[in-house]
Amino acid sequence: MQIMKQLNIGLFGFGNVGHGLYDVLKRINSKNVSIVRACVRDTSKERGDVDVEFTSNPDDIFNDRSINLIVEVIDDAEAAYDIVKRALKMRIPVVSGNKKMLGHHLPELIDLQEQYNTALLYDASACGSIPVIRNLEEYYDNDLLFSVKGILNGSSNFILSKIFNEKMGYKEALKLAQDLGFAESNPTLDIDGWDSLYKLIIITMHAFGVYVAPEEILTYGISTMNDADIRFAHEKERRIKLVAHVEKVEDKLIMCVLPQLISRNKYIYSVEDEFNGVVIKGLFYDKQFMFGRGAGGHPTGSAVLSDITACGYNYRYEYKKRNDSVLPHYSCDHTFRIYFRYKTEEQRNLLNFSKIREQYTSEEYNYIIGDVNIADIKAHQEELRVADCFVAAYSLD
């Protein structure tokens, strides 16, 4: 029987997630895991009754030979990249929760793991408390897997839940999310879909063995949603959810982050508040649904601890699917049915509908439900991020 080794952690970051990890470790009273030192920006900041030695100098961690695991849970993606890269080159295993850093640098970091024979684990980066990465890595064969889609950002889902369930205004719901620690003071990463995008990139690597750079993927959030869109959703007995989607269609791989008007019979219709929900679809098992908290210090801290424990048993990702002889190729050439609200004829002409299924015009606003190629939306996504427009996928019942 394999015995878990003693882990002495050098921790980077002691904010919401770092403090959450500390609390989780204290709660379970782990004998095999201890935080030796934590590197933070401001060592004078009041952090309550915490028995951790703090430093602002990364060298204090990297030069401490008792430390045999680096855990980074900081917001700064470039600083996180430097930390992870340095640790791997020193052959110190790493646990990371920085999805933006991974989304931009994953191929290089995979190569560094192989070159230095050192593990980098990051299950906590994708869906908070849901162990989606390790499940995709270990249990879902590429040939049998069709798609992975779901709500990957707890902050935006919390906001949408308050709007649809409690009839809150958008600004009121956003402020509540910020007050509760679910959304940052600058919520762009969450509500414009970037956080979901980086998680989707990571998931796609472990689901299909393919890396696609962030700038190649259609990414559109909920920041321009208004009362007209909410009324429309209620009229159609649907809810708006921000959904990340990767799907294998023959030899193509389709990816996007887009609001969707979800009908009641879909699994993710009932995913509320800060929770995440992931639907995995395959050849023989049809659909499987994973559900759990996607935001908050303790759920994410618990996911980080899961990665730490895996390191204690020398677990590492094998990236087997990346070495498949035939991999699907990424493409934007795929048609979606969408809801498009617009104000002017110039905005209407941004999208080329191959088929219009429903249309409405008024002095206040107009909308179309119809079929559009993803490449067309991707080409105009910046122009569509204005107050008078909103785009959402309109899933079939």
C-alpha positions in Angstrom: 0.0 0.0 0.0 1.4 3.4 -1.0 1.8 5.8 1.9 1.3 9.5 1.5 4.6 11.4 1.9 5.0 14.4 4.2 4.4 17.6 2.3 5.9 20.9 3.4 4.2 23.7 1.4 5.6 27.0 0.2 2.4 29.0 -0.4 2.1 31.9 -2.8 -1.0 34.0 -2.0 -3.1 34.3 1.1 -6.2 35.9 -0.2 -9.7 34.3 -0.4 -8.4 30.9 -1.7 -5.1 30.8 0.2 -6.9 31.5 3.5 -9.6 29.0 2.5 -6.9 26.4 2.1 -5.4 27.2 5.5 -8.8 26.9 7.1 -9.5 23.5 5.4 -6.1 22.2 6.6 -6.8 23.4 10.1 -10.3 21.8 10.1 -9.1 18.4 9.0 -6.0 18.6 11.3 -3.8 17.0 8.6 -0.6 15.3 9.9 0.9 15.0 6.5 0.5 18.5 5.1 1.8 21.8 6.6 2.2 25.3 5.3 5.8 26.2 6.1 5.8 29.7 4.7 3.5 32.0 2.7 4.6 34.7 0.3 2.3 37.7 0.1 2.5 41.3 -1.2 2.0 42.9 2.2 3.3 41.2 5.3 1.8 43.9 7.6 -1.8 43.2 6.6 -4.0 41.9 9.5 -4.9 38.2 8.9 -6.2 37.2 12.3 -4.9 34.3 14.3 -2.9 32.5 11.7 0.2 30.4 12.6 2.0 30.8 9.3 5.3 32.6 8.6 4.8 35.3 6.0 7.3 36.8 3.6 7.2 39.1 0.6 10.3 37.6 -0.9 9.8 34.6 -3.2 13.4 33.5 -2.6 12.6 32.8 1.0 10.4 30.0 -0.2 12.6 28.7 -3.2 15.7 28.7 -1.0 14.1 26.8 1.8 15.2 23.2 1.3 12.5 21.8 3.7 9.8 22.9 1.2 8.9 20.1 -1.2 5.7 21.4 -2.7 4.8 24.9 -4.2 1.2 26.0 -4.1 0.3 29.2 -5.9 -3.1 30.7 -5.6 -2.5 34.3 -6.7 -4.4 36.5 -9.1 -1.5 37.8 -11.2 -1.2 35.4 -14.2 2.3 36.5 -15.2 3.7 36.3 -11.7 2.0 32.9 -11.3 3.7 31.8 -14.6 7.1 32.8 -13.2 6.5 30.9 -10.0 5.4 27.7 -11.7 8.1 27.8 -14.3 10.8 28.4 -11.6 9.5 25.6 -9.4 9.4 23.0 -12.3 12.9 23.9 -13.3 14.0 23.3 -9.7 12.1 20.0 -9.8 9.7 21.0 -7.1 6.1 19.8 -7.7 3.5 22.5 -8.1 -0.2 23.0 -7.5 -1.8 26.0 -9.3 -5.2 27.5 -9.3 -4.5 30.2 -11.9 -6.6 29.4 -14.9 -5.5 32.5 -16.9 -1.9 31.5 -16.6 -2.6 27.9 -17.6 -4.9 29.1 -20.5 -2.0 31.0 -22.0 1.0 28.8 -21.2 -0.3 25.2 -21.0 1.7 23.6 -23.9 5.0 25.0 -22.5 4.2 23.9 -19.0 3.4 20.4 -20.2 6.7 20.3 -21.9 8.5 21.5 -18.8 6.8 18.8 -16.7 8.2 16.2 -19.1 11.6 17.8 -19.4 12.2 18.0 -15.6 10.0 15.0 -14.6 8.1 17.1 -12.2 4.3 17.3 -11.6 2.0 20.3 -12.1 -1.5 19.8 -10.8 -4.4 22.2 -11.3 -7.8 20.6 -10.8 -8.7 23.6 -8.7 -8.3 25.9 -11.7 -11.3 24.7 -13.6 -14.6 24.3 -11.7 -13.9 24.9 -8.0 -15.0 21.9 -6.0 -15.8 19.7 -9.1 -13.0 17.3 -10.0 -13.6 17.6 -13.7 -10.0 17.6 -14.9 -8.9 14.4 -13.2 -12.1 12.6 -14.3 -11.6 13.6 -18.0 -8.0 12.7 -17.8 -8.5 9.2 -16.3 -12.0 8.0 -17.2 -13.2 9.4 -20.5 -11.6 8.0 -23.6 -11.2 10.5 -26.5 -12.8 8.2 -29.0 -16.0 7.9 -26.9 -16.3 11.5 -25.8 -18.6 13.9 -27.8 -18.8 17.1 -25.8 -18.2 18.9 -22.5 -20.4 21.9 -21.7 -21.5 23.7 -18.7 -21.5 26.7 -16.3 -17.9 27.1 -15.3 -18.0 30.5 -13.6 -19.8 30.8 -10.2 -19.7 34.6 -10.1 -21.7 35.2 -13.3 -24.1 32.4 -12.4 -24.7 33.9 -9.0 -25.6 37.2 -10.7 -27.9 35.6 -13.3 -29.6 33.5 -10.5 -30.4 36.7 -8.5 -31.8 38.4 -11.7 -34.0 35.5 -12.7 -35.1 34.2 -9.3 -35.3 37.3 -7.1 -35.9 39.9 -9.9 -32.8 41.9 -8.8 -31.3 44.5 -11.2 -28.0 43.6 -12.8 -26.0 46.2 -10.9 -27.6 45.2 -7.5 -26.8 41.5 -8.2 -23.3 42.3 -9.2 -22.7 44.4 -6.0 -24.1 41.5 -3.9 -21.7 39.1 -5.6 -18.8 41.4 -4.9 -19.8 41.9 -1.2 -20.0 38.1 -0.7 -16.6 37.6 -2.3 -17.9 35.8 -5.4 -16.9 38.6 -7.8 -13.9 40.8 -8.0 -14.0 44.7 -7.8 -13.3 44.6 -11.5 -15.7 41.8 -12.6 -14.8 41.8 -16.3 -13.0 38.5 -16.1 -16.2 36.8 -14.9 -19.1 38.5 -16.7 -17.4 38.9 -20.1 -16.6 35.2 -20.2 -12.8 35.2 -19.9 -12.7 33.2 -16.7 -14.9 30.5 -18.4 -12.7 30.7 -21.5 -9.5 29.8 -19.7 -11.2 26.9 -17.9 -12.6 25.7 -21.2 -9.1 25.6 -22.7 -7.8 23.5 -19.8 -10.8 21.2 -19.9 -10.4 20.7 -23.7 -6.7 19.6 -23.3 -7.8 16.9 -20.9 -11.0 15.9 -22.8 -9.6 15.9 -26.3 -5.8 16.4 -26.1 -6.0 19.6 -28.1 -4.8 23.1 -27.1 -6.4 26.2 -28.6 -5.1 29.7 -27.8 -7.5 32.1 -26.1 -7.6 34.6 -29.0 -8.9 31.9 -31.4 -12.1 31.1 -29.5 -15.4 33.0 -29.6 -15.9 34.6 -26.2 -18.9 36.7 -25.4 -20.4 37.4 -21.9 -23.4 38.9 -20.2 -22.3 42.5 -19.7 -24.7 43.9 -22.4 -27.7 41.9 -21.3 -30.7 44.1 -20.5 -34.3 44.0 -19.3 -35.5 43.2 -22.9 -33.4 40.0 -22.9 -34.7 39.0 -19.5 -38.3 39.6 -20.5 -37.8 37.5 -23.6 -36.3 34.6 -21.6 -39.3 34.7 -19.3 -41.7 34.7 -22.2 -40.1 31.6 -23.7 -39.9 29.9 -20.2 -36.1 29.9 -20.4 -33.2 31.2 -18.4 -30.0 32.9 -19.5 -26.8 31.1 -18.4 -23.2 31.8 -19.4 -22.1 28.5 -21.0 -18.7 27.2 -22.1 -18.9 24.5 -24.8 -16.5 22.2 -26.5 -17.8 19.6 -29.0 -16.3 17.1 -31.4 -18.1 17.1 -34.7 -16.6 14.5 -37.0 -13.0 15.6 -37.2 -13.6 19.1 -36.1 -13.5 20.6 -32.6 -15.9 23.4 -31.9 -15.4 25.7 -28.9 -17.1 28.8 -27.6 -18.1 30.7 -24.5 -21.6 32.3 -25.0 -24.7 33.1 -23.1 -27.4 30.5 -23.8 -31.2 30.7 -23.4 -31.7 27.4 -21.6 -35.0 25.5 -21.6 -36.3 23.7 -18.4 -35.4 20.2 -19.6 -31.7 20.9 -19.7 -29.5 19.9 -16.7 -27.9 23.2 -16.3 -31.2 25.1 -16.2 -31.4 24.4 -12.4 -27.7 25.2 -11.6 -28.1 28.3 -9.3 -26.1 30.8 -7.4 -22.3 30.3 -7.2 -22.6 26.6 -8.2 -21.1 25.1 -11.4 -22.5 22.3 -13.5 -20.8 20.3 -16.2 -22.5 18.0 -18.7 -20.3 15.3 -20.3 -21.7 13.5 -23.3 -20.3 10.3 -24.9 -21.1 7.6 -27.3 -22.3 4.8 -24.9 -23.0 6.7 -21.7 -25.1 9.5 -23.2 -25.0 12.4 -20.7 -23.4 12.6 -17.3 -23.7 15.6 -15.0 -21.3 16.9 -12.4 -22.4 19.6 -10.0 -20.7 21.6 -7.2 -19.7 25.0 -5.8 -17.6 26.9 -8.2 -16.7 30.0 -6.2 -15.7 30.8 -2.6 -12.5 30.4 -0.6 -13.4 27.1 1.1 -14.7 25.1 -1.9 -11.7 26.2 -4.0 -9.4 25.6 -1.1 -10.8 22.1 -0.7 -10.1 21.5 -4.4 -6.5 22.8 -4.0 -6.1 20.3 -1.1 -7.3 17.5 -3.3 -4.4 18.4 -5.7 -2.0 18.6 -2.8 -3.1 15.1 -1.6 -2.6 13.7 -5.1 1.0 15.1 -5.1 1.5 13.3 -1.8 1.0 10.0 -3.7 3.1 11.2 -6.6 0.2 11.5 -9.0 0.7 13.4 -12.2 -1.3 14.0 -15.4 -0.2 11.8 -18.3 -1.8 13.8 -21.1 -2.3 10.5 -23.0 -4.9 12.0 -25.4 -2.4 14.6 -26.6 -0.4 11.8 -28.1 -3.3 10.2 -30.1 -2.4 9.6 -33.7 -5.5 11.4 -35.0 -6.7 14.5 -33.1 -9.6 16.7 -34.0 -8.7 20.1 -35.4 -10.2 23.3 -34.1 -12.6 25.1 -36.3 -15.1 28.0 -36.2 -17.0 26.6 -39.2 -20.2 25.5 -37.4 -23.7 26.9 -37.3 -25.5 27.8 -34.1 -29.1 29.0 -33.6 -28.9 32.3 -31.8 -31.0 35.1 -30.3 -29.7 38.5 -31.4 -31.0 41.7 -30.0 -30.0 44.9 -31.8 -30.9 48.5 -32.2 -29.7 49.8 -35.6 -29.7 48.3 -39.1 -25.9 48.7 -39.1 -25.8 46.3 -36.1 -28.2 44.0 -37.8 -25.9 43.6 -40.8 -23.0 42.5 -38.6 -24.3 38.9 -38.7 -25.2 36.9 -41.8 -28.2 34.7 -40.9 -28.4 31.6 -43.1 -32.0 31.1 -41.9 -34.3 33.4 -39.8 -36.8 31.5 -37.7 -38.4 34.4 -35.7 -38.1 38.2 -35.9 -39.4 41.1 -33.9 -39.1 44.9 -34.5 -40.1 47.9 -32.3 -38.9 51.4 -31.7 -37.1 50.3 -28.5 -35.3 47.3 -29.9 -35.3 44.4 -32.4 -34.4 40.8 -32.3 -33.9 37.8 -34.5 -33.8 34.1 -33.8 -31.9 32.3 -36.5 -28.9 30.3 -37.7 -25.4 31.9 -37.8 -21.9 30.5 -38.4 -19.7 30.8 -35.3 -16.9 32.3 -37.5 -19.3 35.2 -38.3 -19.9 35.9 -34.6 -16.2 35.6 -33.8 -15.3 38.0 -36.5 -17.6 40.7 -35.0 -17.4 39.9 -31.3 -15.8 43.2 -30.4 -18.4 45.2 -32.3 -21.2 43.2 -30.6 -19.9 44.1 -27.1 -22.0 47.4 -27.0 -25.0 48.3 -25.0 -27.5 48.0 -27.9 -26.6 44.4 -28.7 -26.9 41.0 -27.1 -26.1 37.6 -28.5 -27.2 34.3 -26.9 -27.3 30.7 -28.2 -30.8 29.5 -28.5 -30.7 25.8 -27.7 -33.2 23.4 -29.1 -35.8 21.9 -26.8 
